[in-house]
């Protein structure tokens, strides 16, 4: 997590080893990031081709906020945000 995204808390990278996927590890990591993020909103992103991550973000409650073209040619970066419950 960092604040390089317009000075907002941004979850930059979540990686789970292939043998541990689909066991709730990634979701637990993201939920912990939400709990510990400074400020009322946490941002993250994923490639359009990463359907499992998009599905998990929606299940957790992230809202799609936009996209960026050209970072990975032919695979736009989808931007998501979640408002933290205080």
C-alpha positions in Angstrom: 0.0 0.0 0.0 1.3 3.5 -0.7 0.0 7.1 -1.3 1.4 7.7 -4.8 -2.0 7.7 -6.3 -3.0 11.3 -6.1 -1.9 11.2 -2.5 -4.6 8.6 -1.8 -4.1 5.2 -0.1 -3.6 2.7 -3.0 -3.3 -1.1 -2.7 -0.7 -1.6 -5.4 -0.1 -5.3 -5.5 -1.7 -8.5 -4.1 -0.1 -11.8 -5.1 -1.0 -15.2 -3.9 1.0 -18.3 -4.9 -0.7 -20.7 -7.4 -1.0 -23.5 -4.8 -2.8 -21.2 -2.3 -5.3 -19.5 -4.7 -9.1 -19.9 -4.2 -8.6 -20.5 -0.5 -9.5 -17.0 0.8 -5.9 -15.8 1.2 -6.2 -12.9 -1.3 -9.5 -11.8 0.1 -8.1 -11.9 3.7 -5.1 -9.7 2.6 -7.4 -7.2 0.9 -9.8 -7.0 3.8 -6.8 -6.4 6.2 -5.6 -3.6 3.8 -9.0 -2.0 4.0 -9.0 -2.1 7.8 -5.5 -0.6 8.1 -5.6 1.9 5.2 -5.4 5.6 6.3 -8.3 7.7 5.3 -11.9 7.0 4.3 -11.3 5.4 0.9 -8.9 2.7 -0.4 -8.1 2.5 -4.1 -6.7 -0.5 -6.2 -6.6 -1.6 -9.7 -6.3 -4.7 -11.9 -6.1 -5.5 -15.6 -9.2 -6.1 -17.6 -8.0 -9.6 -18.3 -7.9 -10.5 -14.6 -11.5 -11.7 -14.1 -10.8 -13.5 -10.8 -9.5 -10.3 -9.2 -12.4 -8.3 -10.6 -14.9 -10.8 -9.2 -13.2 -10.7 -5.8 -13.1 -6.9 -5.7 -16.9 -6.8 -6.5 -17.6 -9.4 -3.8 -15.7 -7.4 -1.2 -17.6 -4.2 -2.1 -15.2 -2.3 -4.3 -16.8 0.0 -6.9 -15.3 0.4 -10.4 -14.2 3.9 -10.8 -12.6 4.1 -14.3 -9.8 2.8 -16.4 -6.4 3.7 -17.9 -5.5 2.7 -21.4 -1.9 2.0 -22.6 -0.2 0.7 -19.5 -0.4 -2.9 -20.9 -1.1 -2.7 -24.6 -4.6 -4.2 -25.3 -5.3 -4.8 -21.6 -6.7 -1.7 -19.8 -6.1 -1.1 -16.1 -9.4 -1.0 -14.3 -9.5 1.4 -11.2 -11.5 0.5 -8.1 -12.3 2.2 -4.8 -14.0 1.2 -1.6 -15.3 3.5 1.1 -14.3 2.3 4.5 -16.9 1.8 7.2 -15.9 3.8 10.3 
